[in-house]
């Protein structure tokens, strides 16, 4: 059993499988005590037992469906009341691969509730405590579809674009208060996410699929480097910088007293 310097406590959503379970392992290895949140308590307990057998950290399991308001409120209360929580990993999420006209709109609403509403409310719940302590971090799991609305379902890519914008805004709000905020944009990752979305991962080209261990290790490396946006598959970081600089160059001309000349007769 390994022992390292304590880092406080991390609350991880969607921690029963895939990316969330790997974050739990890696953060325990770094010395974080853990609060693991997901719907399936049995799977959460298996993750917790494995971690406790390997690391000298405490692990608390909370079964909650974050698409249900009362259960989400329960986790918000934990974040507000436990001042030892120094890191929130907003990993829980749902996807959609069908076109809007072919989708079940109730499923789309549930996806937005988890990907957008839950992530926002949990971030809002932890932020005052982090500000009061002057340190801590929030990691939001987005997706490369935030930058590629042509892929998959537009409501899904839109929800992940929200995560990217929300993260960048929170960084501007919180960086001078000693709080780190990071968005991670995975590509295709070999996790149960794809089965839940209706497109099994083995239907994807093998050359675009990353394993979750590599994804999380790269994401944490990006976190250690101080990145606000981490795209683990992107070979040249300058490609992202070019995109961001082009976006920022639009700013002086996005609001004027008169329309652009092309709209005037």
NORFEN-V306481 format. One record per residue. RES is the residue in one small letter. OMEGA is omega as a letter, one per 40 degrees, with the letter a starting at -180 (none if undefined). Layout:
BEGIN
((RES/OMEGA) (RES/OMEGA))
END
This chain:
BEGIN
((x/a) (x/i) (x/i) (x/a) (x/a) (x/a) (x/a) (x/a) (x/i) (x/i) (x/a) (x/i) (x/a) (x/a) (x/a) (x/a) (x/i) (x/a) (x/a) (x/i) (x/i) (x/i) (x/i) (x/i) (x/a) (x/i) (x/i) (x/i) (x/i) (x/i) (x/i) (x/i) (x/a) (x/i) (x/a) (x/a) (x/i) (x/a) (x/a) (x/a) (x/a) (x/i) (x/i) (x/a) (x/i) (x/i) (x/a) (x/a) (x/i) (x/a) (x/a) (x/i) (x/a) (x/a) (x/i) (x/i) (x/i) (x/a) (x/i) (x/a) (x/i) (x/i) (x/a) (x/i) (x/a) (x/i) (x/i) (x/a) (x/a) (x/a) (x/i) (x/i) (x/i) (x/a) (x/i) (x/a) (x/i) (x/a) (x/i) (x/a) (x/a) (x/a) (x/i) (x/i) (x/a) (x/a) (x/i) (x/i) (x/i) (x/a) (x/a) (x/i) (x/i) (x/i) (x/i) (x/a) (x/a) (x/i) (x/a) (x/a) (x/a) (x/a) (x/i) (x/a) (x/i) (x/i) (x/i) (x/i) (x/i) (x/i) (x/i) (x/i) (x/a) (x/a) (x/a) (x/a) (x/a) (x/a) (x/a) (x/a) (x/i) (x/i) (x/i) (x/a) (x/a) (x/a) (x/a) (x/i) (x/i) (x/i) (x/a) (x/a) (x/i) (x/i) (x/i) (x/a) (x/i) (x/i) (x/i) (x/i) (x/i) (x/i) (x/i) (x/i) (x/i) (x/i) (x/a) (x/a) (x/i) (x/a) (x/i) (x/a) (x/a) (x/i) (x/i) (x/a) (x/i) (x/i) (x/i) (x/i) (x/i) (x/a) (x/i) (x/i) (x/i) (x/a) (x/a) (x/i) (x/i) (x/i) (x/i) (x/a) (x/a) (x/a) (x/a) (x/i) (x/i) (x/a) (x/i) (x/i) (x/a) (x/i) (x/i) (x/a) (x/i) (x/i) (x/i) (x/a) (x/a) (x/i) (x/i) (x/i) (x/a) (x/i) (x/i) (x/a) (x/i) (x/i) (x/a) (x/a) (x/a) (x/i) (x/a) (x/i) (x/a) (x/a) (x/i) (x/a) (x/i) (x/i) (x/a) (x/i) (x/i) (x/i) (x/a) (x/i) (x/i) (x/a) (x/i) (x/i) (x/i) (x/i) (x/i) (x/i) (x/i) (x/a) (x/i) (x/i) (x/i) (x/i) (x/a) (x/a) (x/a) (x/a) (x/a) (x/a) (x/a) (x/i) (x/i) (x/a) (x/i) (x/i) (x/a) (x/a) (x/i) (x/i) (x/a) (x/i) (x/i) (x/a) (x/a) (x/a) (x/a) (x/a) (x/i) (x/i) (x/a) (x/i) (x/i) (x/a) (x/a) (x/i) (x/a) (x/a) (x/none))
END
